[in-house]
């Protein structure tokens, strides 16, 4: 069971990292585009992604408090 927790934990952290990267890309697209419609769309998507990141970070913190071996990874 512990090994499964570590595997799931690693996947969660990898997913969180990918989401942060996607958020940064969307923010960059919003800054780089000249189209106001596209800028608004990218900004909205970045904000939605940020909300997901914050939720995932809260879950990671919960897991780390419950399972100390998860924090070490």
GIBEL-V881828 format. One record per run of one state. SS is the DSSP state (A for helix, B for strand, O for the rest). FROM is the first residue (numbers start at 1). LEN is the number of residues. Records with the same first field share a line. If there is no record, write none. Layout:
BEGIN
SS = FROM-LEN + FROM-LEN
END
This chain:
BEGIN
O = 1-1 + 33-3 + 67-1 + 72-2
A = 2-31 + 36-31 + 68-4
END
